[in-house]
Amino acid sequence: MQPEVDNFLKFLPDRLADCAKKAGGKRALALATHISEAQLFRYISGKSEIPVNRLVAIALAAKVSPAWLLTGDAAVADGEPNRPPFREALLVNITQVLEELLIEYEKNFTPAQRAQAINFMYKALRHEEILRDIHLTITKPLMLGFVNFLVDIKNEDILIALNHAVDFFEYSHQNTDFNLHAGEFSAFVNHIIRAYAYYYDSASGRAYYDRTGSQILPHNAKQLDNIISTTQKSLGKMKLDVLDIGCGSARDMSYLHRHYDNISIHGTDQSNFALKICQDLIQREQLPQNSVVKSDLRIIPFPKERFDLLISRMSFYCLPYLPNSGLGVETLINEAWRSLKPNGLFYIVSRVGDGREYLPFCQYYNQVSFKNLIEQHGFELVWYEEENLKRALQTSCSHITVEDKYYETFRALIRKII
Ligand SMILES: C[S@@+](CC[C@H](N)C(=O)[O-])C[C@H]1O[C@@H](n2cnc3c(N)ncnc32)[C@H](O)[C@@H]1O
């Protein structure tokens, strides 16, 4: 076990003893929590492991933050000024649903793993609440999605690294010079990418591909037609080499293949489910042979200046943006530049907003931050526009109970400059 995790558990009995004092003694605490005094003694002396629901009950009786009792995180106890106010109902909600899910799926978690997982989920989701100005209700399907995203949730090192990243990005006053922390942040980026690989290979990924299918929506088809004609006019030729980055179930690719004789189409994705769907499309001749390659978004496994047009529909937000680090989305943009012909175009559809969410990961952009990012990497903005996807597509996502702002997307066309 990690020394850090050892420490974390070592001091839990001390914090429990503090709680007994705050509640007016062990007997008073026992009465308030409906836990027998003998059992309380076993928790305080470290002889028995304490279930998380009892831990929360003790925190409430002692009027301390359950997050502090769980983790010993001083920042939570001190109410560090730029941390959002503690929301007990969210922590209880996360804890209960996670416990139910772990029992249902017979997942064995040690108390330290549970505590780290709850710590991360609380921080990530509380941050999301503040970002979107909402209160989340965590349901089992939603929790299953989170657990699928964090399938390495049992790996304490990863959870600790993710916890550190949230603290650093959201609550530290340190100068965010990512070069100073390059090793740490490259590990963070790698964890996010692995988390997405697991997510899209899990039941949640399968549900996503089943829901979206392999047919492009008429609304998106029209937009794609416009992009193709703009690219043909801009480059002064009809024959185009196109690459779809993070192609998923190849909706855009198969549309282009079926409707345009003069387009040679390729795609990349890292999800095994997505690749299987693409293989089936190839067998049914809805995609060309050898058109899809397994690859991380950060790598375009083709020679330089190979493509006229790149497409990234709803995959761009899966990579973190750490300005001037050369990591995450900056690696993708550099690769895009390398693989495009001179004056080649890149069409991006992604999510509008500020900052980032962690569960699942989502990097937001607005026109200013997006323009900054691409201009620093050898591109110019041809156009940028925002649209509300829910209104535009008239879809409903029943598992998400948030307001329309969640569906705010931007579409942008950028051009490689030399
Ligand atoms: C929301 S889906 C969009 C799929 C497709 N572009 C579409 O519009 O149907 C996001 C896709 O990005 C892929 N993805 C996410 N992170 C990735 C990474 N680091 N490397 C490769 N693919 C990634 C996922 O596997 C998934 O297929």
The ligand as a MOL file (V3000), in Angstrom:
LIG
                    3D

  0  0  0     0  0            999 V3000
M  V30 BEGIN CTAB
M  V30 COUNTS 27 29 0 0 0
M  V30 BEGIN ATOM
M  V30 1 C -18.7320 11.3800 -28.2100 0
M  V30 2 S -17.8870 10.1970 -29.1630 0 CHG=1
M  V30 3 C -17.9920 10.9170 -30.7870 0
M  V30 4 C -17.7990 9.8990 -31.8830 0
M  V30 5 C -17.9990 10.4160 -33.3140 0
M  V30 6 N -17.0950 11.4730 -33.6560 0
M  V30 7 C -19.4340 10.8370 -33.5410 0
M  V30 8 O -19.7240 12.0340 -33.6340 0
M  V30 9 O -20.2650 9.9370 -33.5980 0 CHG=-1
M  V30 10 C -16.2050 10.4160 -28.7050 0
M  V30 11 C -15.2700 9.4270 -29.3710 0
M  V30 12 O -13.9330 9.8380 -29.0770 0
M  V30 13 C -13.1630 8.6740 -28.8090 0
M  V30 14 N -12.0570 9.0480 -27.9190 0
M  V30 15 C -12.0970 9.6900 -26.7310 0
M  V30 16 N -10.8630 9.8680 -26.2420 0
M  V30 17 C -10.0200 9.3090 -27.1420 0
M  V30 18 C -8.6100 9.1820 -27.2290 0
M  V30 19 N -7.8170 9.6890 -26.2850 0
M  V30 20 N -8.0770 8.5680 -28.3040 0
M  V30 21 C -8.8730 8.0780 -29.3040 0
M  V30 22 N -10.2110 8.1690 -29.2840 0
M  V30 23 C -10.7840 8.7890 -28.2280 0
M  V30 24 C -14.1250 7.7380 -28.1270 0
M  V30 25 O -13.6700 6.3900 -28.2160 0
M  V30 26 C -15.4120 8.0000 -28.8710 0
M  V30 27 O -15.5870 7.1140 -29.9400 0
M  V30 END ATOM
M  V30 BEGIN BOND
M  V30 1 1 1 2
M  V30 2 1 2 3
M  V30 3 1 2 10
M  V30 4 1 3 4
M  V30 5 1 4 5
M  V30 6 1 5 6
M  V30 7 1 5 7
M  V30 8 2 7 8
M  V30 9 1 7 9
M  V30 10 1 10 11
M  V30 11 1 11 12
M  V30 12 1 11 26
M  V30 13 1 12 13
M  V30 14 1 13 14
M  V30 15 1 13 24
M  V30 16 1 14 15
M  V30 17 1 14 23
M  V30 18 2 15 16
M  V30 19 1 16 17
M  V30 20 1 17 18
M  V30 21 2 17 23
M  V30 22 1 18 19
M  V30 23 2 18 20
M  V30 24 1 20 21
M  V30 25 2 21 22
M  V30 26 1 22 23
M  V30 27 1 24 25
M  V30 28 1 24 26
M  V30 29 1 26 27
M  V30 END BOND
M  V30 END CTAB
M  END
